[in-house]
């Protein structure tokens, strides 16, 4: 908000608005506080965020289910995981500016997970960290998914105030997180 010290610029804006709205300008007293509304962002950040979210679970889900690749596939996976994780984090920041609390939480936690797994696979591809073996057990990653399931469950409860699409997305994401947590904690081969 700002304070106009002269009425002329304000009445000029009203005159311009009156041309478009076909109404007579309203007399505004001098020293009136005016406000402007800036609508940002142009589109909902979740549009891009959900597209960025959709790729890593499929890439890693079918990889961890042993449907393709070998342990050396980490060399090819880390750039995609890191990129999609960072896109989700960016969408979380834009959701924050758009005051979309649910999208901020969802894209923030899942973007952090996929960016983190992308960094893990980057280190694993250079031999700094061990590559997860097929059907292997990893309590650490299992705990990650258990915590994400708990957070996503909270987001599921909050999503009932938005839309059916958001409810279904968070519902299936929460269920998949629980299955992934169990799979990593007990080993993949015991899960399916």
HELIX and SHEET records of a PDB file:
HELIX    1   1 UNK A    7  UNK A   21  1                                  15    
HELIX    2   2 UNK A   45  UNK A   64  1                                  20    
HELIX    3   3 UNK A   71  UNK A   73  5                                   3    
HELIX    4   4 UNK A   74  UNK A   97  1                                  24    
HELIX    5   5 UNK A  101  UNK A  125  1                                  25    
HELIX    6   6 UNK A  139  UNK A  159  1                                  21    
HELIX    7   7 UNK A  164  UNK A  186  1                                  23    
HELIX    8   8 UNK A  188  UNK A  190  5                                   3    
SHEET    1   A 2 UNK A   2  UNK A   3  0                                        
SHEET    2   A 2 UNK A  33  UNK A  34 -1                                        
END                                                                             
